[in-house]
Amino acid sequence: MQSIQEIQDEIIDEFSMFEDWEERYQYMIDLGKDLPLIDDQFKTEDNIIKGCQSKVWVHAEMDDNKISFTADSDAIITKGIIAILIRAFSNQHPKDILDANTDFIDAIGLKEHLSPTRANGLVSMIKQIKMYAIAYQTQVK
């Protein structure tokens, strides 16, 4: 199993292959298409990320002391952003999620290429993933 840091390093490497932001946006859109989609029954108000301009739903489940995330969004770029975060943090132990830094987002230049509202949404998505980790940490055996 890869650590969060190893996955983040992989994402940085992938983004560094692209010359410009047009290509990176296209790559994010492609990642969004491969996102493990949230089941319709979890597309509820409770699972909507507050602070996002577009609608983003995130659902978490714990299995074998690891949290797995599914998500969806009504906007293609936002779907790509949440896909990157889920790839980095899904199937990890709650403590590892809480201990992980998110420097890789700056390393790929994501924040500086998002509109202020999308950048706020990104922060909200990370916060929500960490909140799930806090909630599930109490259930770790």
N, C-alpha and C positions, 0 to 999 in steps of 0.2 A: 504494500500500500504506500502510495506517495504521500509525503508530508505536504502541508499547506504551502510551505516555503518552496518546495520543489515544483509544485504546480504553478505557483506565482512566477517562479523563474522561467518556466516553460512559456507562460503567457507573455512575459517580457520578450523572450527570444522570438516568439511568433510575430509580435507587433513590430519588432525591430527589422523584420524582413521587408516591410513595406516602405516605399519611398515617401509617400505623402499621406495626408489625412483622408483624401478621397478613398484611397485603397483601404485604409484602416477602418473607415466607416463601413465600407462594403463588407469587410471581414467581420465586423461586429454584427451586421445584418445577417450574414451567413451563420454566425454562431447562434443568433437568436432563433433561426429556423431549426436548429438542432437541440434547442432547449427542452429538457424534460418537462413536459407540460403539466400544469396543475389540473387535477380532476375538476370538472365543472362544479361538483358539490362543494369545493373549497373556494370557489370564486365568490366570497362573501365579504361583507363590510369589515369583518374582523381581520381578514387576511389582506386587506388593501393597505399599501404602504402610505402612511400620511406624509405629506410634504412633496409628493411627486405631482408633476403637472399632468402627466398621463396616468392612466390606471395601471397599477402594478399589483398583482396578487402574489404572495409568497406563502407557501405551506411547508411546514416542517413535521417530520416524524422521526421518532427515535427507534432504532432497531440495533440490537447488539452493542449498546453504548455508543452508537454513532448516529449523528443527525443527517438525514437526507432531506434535501430541499427540492421542491418543484415550484414552478412559477409561470406566470404569463403576463403579458402587457398588451395594451391596445395600440402601442406605438412601436415601430420596428427598431428604432435606435435604442429605445429603452429596453426592449426585449433582449437586444444584444448586450447591454450593460448588465442586466440581471443574469444573463447566461454566463458572463465572465465571473461574476461573484459566486454563482452557484457552483461553477466548475472548481473554483478555489476552495470553497468551504463545505461542499456537500460530502457526505460519507466520512466525516471527521468527528473526533471526540469533542464534546462541548468545551472542555478545558482548552484544547488546542485552538478552537475557534476564538475563544476569549483572549488567549495569549497572542494570537496572530496579529501582525501589523498589516497595514494596508498600503505600504509604501509602493507596492507594485503598480498601483493606480497612477501615482505620480510618475513612476518610471516609464510607463507606456504613454504618458502625456494626456491621459484621458480628461482629467479635471480642466486643464487649460483649453481644451477643444470642445468643451460643452458649454451650452448657454448657462447663465446663472441658475435658472430654474431647474435644468437637468442636473447641474452639479449639486444643487440642494437635494434633489431626488436621490442621487447617488449616495450622498451622506445618509439619507433616511433609510435606504436599502441596507447599507452596512449596519446601521444602528439596529434595524429590525432583525437581521441575521444574528447579531450579538445578543439581542434580547431573547431570541429563541434558545440560544446556547445557555444563557443564564437560567432560563426556565427549566431546561432539560438537565442541567448539571445536577440538580437535586435528585434526579432519578438514576444517576449513574450508580451501578452496583460496585 
